[in-house]
């Protein structure tokens, strides 16, 4: 094959690539994000349309497992634990499967999230939660499959499934009250050891008032029953900056002891180097 032929083939190939046509997906992807109380809920799904077809009892058979949408599994994510059907569902991502019926639907929150269609092997152990929910008929037909988050309150909401003349709701509750009460208790009880520690490290690392950093670190250490070696390391650095070399060496030795027990070679070296440096001054 000569060079001219190869050149012509290359041109044809490039034209073929450039001539690729993009067309819209029959069931386009959608993503819904809704904050419920203090919990972020996100839903990823694909949206088929009726296109003149009868949906329930035909395109989507009654009493058979359905992926609740099109293409890949429909997925729902919660960034806190939630309660569905009286069962606690841990924070994370799940798939939604349903078994539509004429008057009620069975809804399943399932732990497998990768795949299309329905699972080749349905495993009861992977059902994180399930419930039976009634069908509500709506007068205006909805052409395109739609998922919503409805009836939003501080403590819960419902995942709505709408298509054709049917609406079903998957109610869930969120732990807003417990989170708020915990926040209130924490605020009213004053800063924690972690708060003082974080403030001290920030002041030290940013070159701010070292006396204030030392004051906060002292409070953090006094409130901590057994400081970790990495906390003691930060204390030693702040003491050294504040001019208390003796205190810095003492804290570094405690950090070295903890790092040695933990087998952390990086902290062992850093503490040995600092002890040597501060002892020579």
C-alpha positions in Angstrom: 0.0 0.0 0.0 1.7 3.2 -1.2 1.8 6.5 0.7 -0.9 8.2 -1.4 -3.4 5.5 -0.5 -2.5 5.7 3.2 -2.9 9.5 3.0 -6.4 9.2 1.4 -7.5 6.6 4.0 -6.4 9.0 6.7 -8.5 11.8 5.3 -11.5 9.5 5.0 -11.1 8.4 8.6 -10.8 12.0 9.9 -14.0 13.0 8.0 -15.8 10.0 9.5 -14.9 11.0 13.0 -15.9 14.6 12.3 -19.2 13.5 10.8 -20.5 11.7 14.0 -24.0 12.9 14.8 -25.1 13.7 18.3 -28.8 12.9 19.1 -30.8 13.4 22.3 -31.2 10.4 24.6 -34.7 8.8 24.5 -34.7 8.8 28.3 -32.5 11.8 29.4 -30.6 11.7 32.7 -31.7 14.0 35.5 -30.4 14.9 39.0 -32.4 16.3 41.8 -30.9 17.8 45.0 -33.1 18.9 47.9 -32.2 19.8 51.5 -34.6 18.4 54.0 -34.0 19.8 57.5 -30.2 19.4 57.7 -30.0 16.5 55.4 -29.1 16.7 51.7 -31.0 14.3 49.5 -29.9 13.7 45.9 -31.6 11.5 43.3 -30.1 10.4 40.0 -32.4 8.9 37.4 -33.4 8.7 33.7 -36.7 10.0 32.4 -38.6 7.9 29.8 -41.7 9.4 28.1 -45.1 7.8 27.3 -45.0 8.6 23.6 -48.6 7.4 23.1 -48.1 4.2 25.1 -50.1 3.0 28.1 -47.6 2.9 31.0 -48.8 1.0 34.1 -50.2 -2.4 33.5 -48.6 -2.5 30.0 -45.2 -0.8 29.4 -44.6 -1.2 33.2 -46.4 -4.5 34.2 -48.2 -4.7 37.5 -46.8 -6.8 40.3 -43.3 -7.1 38.7 -40.1 -5.6 39.9 -39.2 -2.3 38.1 -36.1 -0.2 38.1 -38.2 2.9 38.6 -37.1 4.8 35.5 -34.9 3.9 32.6 -31.3 3.0 31.8 -29.1 2.6 34.9 -30.6 2.0 38.4 -32.4 5.0 39.9 -30.2 6.1 42.9 -31.0 8.1 46.0 -28.3 9.5 48.4 -28.7 10.8 51.9 -25.8 12.5 53.7 -27.3 11.6 57.2 -29.1 8.6 58.5 -32.8 8.6 57.7 -35.8 6.5 58.6 -37.9 4.8 55.9 -40.8 2.5 56.6 -39.9 2.5 60.3 -36.3 1.3 59.6 -33.1 3.3 60.0 -31.2 3.7 56.7 -27.6 4.7 57.1 -26.2 7.7 55.2 -25.1 6.7 51.8 -26.3 5.9 48.2 -29.0 3.3 47.4 -31.1 2.2 44.4 -34.9 2.5 44.3 -36.8 -0.5 43.0 -40.6 -0.7 43.0 -43.3 -3.2 42.3 -46.2 -1.2 40.9 -49.8 -2.3 41.5 -53.2 -1.0 40.6 -53.9 0.4 44.0 -50.6 0.0 45.9 -46.9 -0.1 45.2 -44.1 -2.0 47.0 -41.0 0.2 47.3 -37.5 -1.1 48.0 -34.4 0.8 49.0 -31.6 -1.5 47.8 -27.9 -1.5 48.6 -26.7 -2.4 45.1 -26.3 0.7 43.0 -24.5 -0.4 39.8 -26.4 -1.9 37.0 -29.3 -1.5 34.6 -32.7 -3.1 34.4 -33.4 -5.2 37.5 -30.8 -7.3 39.4 -30.2 -10.7 37.8 -30.4 -12.1 41.4 -32.6 -10.3 43.9 -31.3 -10.6 47.4 -33.5 -9.9 50.4 -30.4 -9.2 52.5 -29.7 -6.2 50.4 -33.0 -4.5 51.1 -32.2 -1.6 53.4 -35.8 -0.6 53.8 -39.2 -1.3 52.2 -42.8 -0.1 52.4 -46.2 -0.3 50.8 -47.5 3.0 49.6 -50.9 3.8 48.0 -51.5 5.0 44.4 -53.0 8.4 43.9 -54.7 9.1 40.6 -54.1 12.5 39.0 -56.3 14.1 36.4 -53.7 15.7 34.1 -51.5 13.1 32.4 -47.7 13.5 32.9 -45.9 12.7 29.7 -42.4 12.2 31.2 -41.4 10.1 34.2 -40.7 12.5 37.1 -39.3 12.1 40.6 -39.8 14.9 43.1 -39.2 15.6 46.8 -42.5 16.8 48.2 -44.1 17.8 51.5 -40.8 19.1 52.8 -40.6 19.9 56.5 -37.7 20.2 59.0 -38.1 16.6 59.9 -38.9 14.8 56.7 -40.3 14.7 53.2 -41.7 12.3 50.5 -40.0 11.1 47.4 -42.7 11.5 44.8 -42.9 9.3 41.7 -45.1 10.7 38.9 -46.0 9.3 35.5 -49.0 9.0 33.3 -52.0 9.5 35.7 -50.3 8.0 38.8 -48.5 9.5 41.8 -47.0 7.5 44.6 -45.0 8.8 47.6 -42.1 7.4 49.6 -42.1 9.2 52.9 -38.9 9.4 55.0 -37.8 11.2 58.2 -34.5 12.9 59.0 -32.8 13.4 62.4 -33.0 17.2 62.3 -34.2 17.6 65.9 -31.4 15.4 67.3 -28.8 17.3 65.3 -30.1 20.7 66.4 -30.4 19.8 70.0 -26.8 18.5 70.0 -25.7 21.7 68.4 -27.5 23.7 71.0 -26.1 21.7 73.9 -22.6 22.1 72.4 -22.9 25.9 72.0 -24.4 26.4 75.5 -21.7 24.3 77.1 -19.0 26.4 75.6 -16.0 25.4 73.4 -14.7 21.9 73.5 -11.1 20.6 73.7 -11.2 20.1 70.0 -12.3 23.7 69.5 -9.5 25.1 71.6 -7.0 22.8 69.9 -8.0 23.8 66.4 -7.9 27.5 67.3 -4.5 27.2 68.8 -3.0 25.3 65.9 -4.5 27.8 63.4 -3.1 30.8 65.4 0.3 29.2 65.5 0.5 28.1 61.9 -0.7 31.5 60.6 1.8 33.4 62.8 -0.9 35.1 64.9 -0.7 35.9 68.7 1.4 33.0 70.1 0.4 33.9 73.7 -3.2 33.4 72.7 -2.3 30.1 70.9 -0.5 28.9 74.0 -3.5 29.8 76.2 -5.9 27.9 74.0 -3.6 24.9 73.7 -3.2 24.8 77.5 -7.0 24.7 77.8 -7.3 22.0 75.2 -4.7 19.8 77.0 -6.3 20.3 80.4 -9.6 19.1 78.9 -8.1 16.1 77.2 -7.7 13.0 79.4 -5.0 11.4 77.2 -3.6 13.7 74.5 -2.5 12.0 71.3 1.1 12.2 70.2 0.2 14.5 67.3 -1.6 16.8 69.7 1.4 16.9 72.0 3.6 17.6 69.0 1.6 20.8 68.2 1.8 21.8 71.9 5.5 21.5 71.8 5.8 23.7 68.7 3.6 26.4 70.3 5.5 26.3 73.6 8.8 26.7 71.6 7.4 29.7 69.7 6.3 31.2 73.0 9.9 30.9 74.3 9.2 28.0 76.8 11.9 25.7 75.6 11.8 23.5 78.7 8.0 23.0 78.4 8.5 22.4 74.6 11.1 19.6 75.3 8.9 18.0 77.9 5.9 18.0 75.5 8.1 16.7 72.7 9.3 13.8 74.8 5.7 12.8 75.6 4.9 13.0 71.9 8.0 10.9 71.1 6.8 8.3 73.6 3.4 8.1 72.0 4.8 8.1 68.5 7.1 5.3 69.4 4.3 3.2 70.8 2.3 3.9 67.6 5.2 3.1 65.4 5.0 6.5 63.6 8.5 7.0 62.3 7.7 10.5 60.9 6.8 11.8 64.4 9.6 10.0 66.0 12.1 11.8 63.7 10.4 15.2 64.1 10.4 15.0 67.9 14.0 13.8 68.1 15.1 16.6 65.8 13.2 19.2 67.8 14.4 17.9 71.2 18.0 18.1 69.9 17.5 21.6 68.5 15.8 23.0 71.6 18.3 21.4 74.0 21.2 23.1 72.2 19.9 26.6 72.8 
